[in-house]
Amino acid sequence: MKFFETRDSDGNELAKCTQKWVDPEFFFDPLFKDLAISICEDCPLQKACLQFSIDNQITDGVWGGLTEEKRRLLIKRRVRLDKNKG
């Protein structure tokens, strides 16, 4: 699985989840779910992160500010909309 680019052209880290004070466990431990979501809220890579998790069928943790359950609902909604278009 290839990860998306998290640095700008100057090599500056853009992803908020990679800051020194952020423990990766925040995104996978239900106790820290709200904290993880708040970290994602103003991250410039939020949409890319969410799309990455959907494209790679990642089913655990908070990605792009959405929990596993909310990502499943989003995917179901997209599938339903696609079916209605055709």
trRosetta pair geometry for C-beta under 8 A, 3 or more apart (Angstrom, degrees):
i j d omega theta_ij theta_ji phi_ij phi_ji
1 56 5.3 66 -143 -139 125 135
3 6 7.5 -24 143 -25 117 105
3 52 7.1 37 -147 -159 56 146
4 45 7.4 164 102 -164 126 119
4 48 5.0 -162 134 162 162 115
4 49 7.3 -134 47 -81 134 48
4 52 5.0 -114 -15 -77 119 133
6 13 6.2 8 130 -149 101 73
6 14 5.7 -155 176 51 62 86
6 15 4.1 -34 -156 -18 120 119
6 18 6.4 101 150 -14 147 147
6 45 6.2 -15 -126 -81 75 168
7 10 8.0 -127 166 72 96 50
7 11 5.4 -9 176 -148 135 34
7 12 6.2 148 -156 69 81 34
7 13 5.7 -46 -98 -93 81 44
7 14 6.4 164 -113 -2 25 91
8 11 7.2 -49 69 19 66 17
8 12 4.9 -1 35 54 107 92
8 14 5.8 104 -39 -52 87 116
13 18 5.2 -114 -177 91 135 132
13 19 7.7 165 112 -75 133 57
14 43 7.8 105 144 -174 79 81
14 44 5.2 -74 178 65 113 119
14 45 5.5 114 114 -36 110 114
15 18 4.6 72 86 1 104 108
15 43 6.3 24 -148 -164 51 123
15 45 5.0 -43 -93 38 77 145
15 49 7.4 112 -125 -71 110 125
16 19 5.9 -22 -170 -14 52 114
16 22 7.0 118 143 -52 68 156
16 39 5.2 -176 119 174 122 85
16 40 7.0 -174 60 -92 126 32
16 42 7.3 89 -53 80 152 69
16 43 4.1 -114 7 -97 114 103
16 45 7.9 -167 4 37 75 98
17 22 5.4 -152 -158 139 43 154
17 24 7.3 71 169 -107 104 66
17 26 7.9 -155 -138 68 92 118
17 27 6.6 23 -140 -52 133 136
17 39 6.0 96 -84 136 72 132
17 40 7.4 12 -54 -78 107 75
17 43 7.1 6 -20 -108 82 152
17 49 8.0 109 3 -116 136 152
18 22 6.9 -1 4 62 4 129
19 22 4.8 86 62 -1 82 110
22 26 6.3 -84 -167 20 79 143
22 39 6.2 99 -118 -138 128 151
23 26 5.2 119 73 -26 78 93
23 32 8.0 -94 73 -136 106 172
24 27 6.1 -52 -174 28 55 109
24 28 7.3 20 143 4 76 111
25 28 5.9 -79 -151 51 45 96
25 29 5.1 28 162 -16 87 119
25 32 6.9 93 119 25 76 151
26 29 6.7 -57 -120 39 18 99
26 32 4.2 -114 -143 142 62 144
26 35 5.4 -91 -159 100 116 114
26 36 4.7 161 140 -76 91 90
26 39 6.9 70 123 -4 144 148
26 62 7.9 -54 125 41 75 126
27 32 7.5 -53 -38 101 25 116
27 36 4.6 135 -97 -134 57 135
27 61 4.7 40 142 -168 88 112
27 62 4.7 -121 -150 51 75 88
27 63 7.4 74 -174 -66 123 55
28 60 6.3 38 -132 145 94 105
28 61 4.3 -39 -90 -96 72 102
28 62 7.7 -131 -61 13 39 74
29 32 4.8 57 78 19 100 104
29 33 7.7 -128 98 -45 53 67
30 33 5.4 -7 -156 -37 47 115
32 35 4.6 -55 -170 46 79 118
32 36 5.6 86 128 -30 90 97
33 36 5.8 -58 -149 35 28 112
33 37 6.4 26 156 -18 65 106
33 62 6.3 145 -143 -55 66 127
33 67 6.2 14 -154 -93 119 117
34 37 5.7 -52 -146 36 32 112
34 38 6.4 31 154 -19 64 106
35 38 5.7 -57 -149 37 31 110
35 39 6.5 35 152 -23 65 103
36 39 5.7 -52 -152 30 32 113
36 40 6.7 28 152 -16 63 107
36 61 7.8 -128 -178 -175 161 80
36 62 4.0 131 128 50 133 152
37 40 5.8 -59 -154 37 33 111
37 41 6.8 56 148 -50 64 90
37 62 5.9 -117 -65 -151 67 145
37 65 5.4 77 -148 -154 69 67
37 66 7.9 76 -115 -72 97 20
37 67 7.5 -37 -74 -47 115 85
38 41 5.5 -24 -154 -9 39 121
39 43 6.9 37 142 -47 66 119
40 43 5.2 -61 -149 12 43 125
40 46 5.4 106 177 -115 87 102
40 49 7.2 -125 -135 77 111 149
40 62 6.7 -136 -25 148 141 114
40 64 6.2 116 -164 175 136 18
40 65 3.5 -167 114 -72 134 79
41 46 7.5 12 -155 -91 8 145
41 65 6.1 107 -75 -113 47 129
42 46 8.0 -128 162 -39 4 132
43 46 4.7 126 74 -55 93 85
43 49 7.2 13 107 -1 137 141
43 65 7.7 -173 32 -50 112 104
45 48 4.8 -60 -166 50 77 114
45 49 5.3 84 131 -32 91 101
46 49 5.8 -60 -148 35 25 112
46 50 6.4 23 157 -17 63 107
46 64 5.1 101 -179 -150 64 69
46 65 5.5 12 -152 -13 115 117
47 50 5.8 -54 -147 37 31 110
47 51 6.2 29 156 -16 65 108
47 64 6.6 74 -106 -143 16 120
48 51 5.8 -55 -145 40 29 110
48 52 6.2 37 152 -25 63 106
48 64 7.7 -175 68 -96 36 110
49 52 5.6 -52 -149 32 28 115
49 53 6.6 26 154 -18 62 103
49 63 5.4 -155 151 -179 94 78
49 64 4.1 173 93 -70 91 78
49 65 7.9 102 84 -5 124 71
50 53 5.9 -56 -152 34 31 109
50 54 6.5 26 153 -14 65 107
50 63 5.9 139 -102 125 47 86
50 64 2.4 -161 -59 131 81 175
50 65 6.9 -38 -68 37 115 80
50 66 6.1 69 -121 15 110 117
50 71 7.5 -167 -154 -108 86 104
51 54 5.7 -58 -148 40 33 109
51 55 5.9 33 156 -19 69 110
51 64 7.2 110 -3 -76 51 154
52 55 5.8 -56 -141 39 27 110
52 56 6.1 1 166 4 64 115
52 58 7.7 20 122 2 75 131
52 63 7.1 -123 76 -180 90 129
52 64 7.7 156 39 -45 85 116
53 56 6.4 -70 -140 52 23 95
53 58 4.2 -82 -150 50 78 118
53 63 3.4 112 -55 113 151 158
53 64 6.1 -135 15 2 125 111
53 66 7.9 -167 75 65 149 104
53 71 6.3 -78 118 -127 124 151
54 57 7.5 24 -176 -74 30 39
54 58 7.9 -61 -46 33 22 82
54 71 6.5 -157 -82 -165 85 109
54 74 7.5 -84 -94 100 129 120
54 75 6.3 172 -137 -83 106 105
58 61 7.1 -40 152 50 116 103
58 63 6.0 86 88 -32 134 157
59 68 5.7 51 174 -140 58 113
59 71 8.0 -159 -125 83 45 132
60 68 6.0 -14 -113 -80 31 128
61 68 7.0 89 39 -56 29 94
62 65 6.9 4 177 -129 103 13
62 66 6.8 166 -151 77 69 28
62 67 5.7 -35 -97 -91 79 54
63 66 6.5 -29 69 59 63 79
63 71 6.9 32 56 -72 103 143
66 70 4.1 -129 -163 94 98 118
66 71 4.8 126 119 -58 125 80
66 74 6.7 -18 -160 -14 164 140
67 70 4.9 91 50 12 75 101
67 71 7.0 -138 94 -5 38 88
68 71 5.9 -61 -152 36 28 109
68 72 6.5 29 153 -20 64 105
69 72 5.8 -53 -152 33 31 112
69 73 6.5 30 152 -16 64 105
70 73 5.6 -50 -147 37 36 113
70 74 6.3 41 152 -22 65 104
71 74 5.5 -52 -147 35 34 114
71 75 6.3 35 154 -19 66 104
72 75 5.8 -55 -149 36 31 110
72 76 6.4 32 153 -19 65 106
73 76 5.6 -53 -147 36 32 112
73 77 6.2 33 154 -20 65 106
74 77 5.7 -55 -148 36 29 112
74 78 6.4 30 153 -20 64 106
75 78 5.7 -53 -148 35 32 112
75 79 6.4 32 154 -19 65 105
76 79 5.8 -55 -149 36 31 111
76 80 6.3 31 153 -19 65 108
77 80 5.7 -55 -147 38 30 112
77 81 6.3 30 154 -18 65 107
78 81 5.7 -55 -147 38 30 110
78 82 6.3 32 154 -20 65 106
79 82 5.7 -54 -148 36 30 112
79 83 6.4 31 153 -20 64 105
80 83 5.8 -54 -149 34 30 112
80 84 6.5 28 153 -17 63 107
81 84 5.7 -57 -149 38 32 111
81 85 6.6 39 152 -28 64 102
82 85 5.7 -50 -152 25 33 115
82 86 6.9 14 159 -7 63 108
83 86 6.4 -70 -154 41 30 100
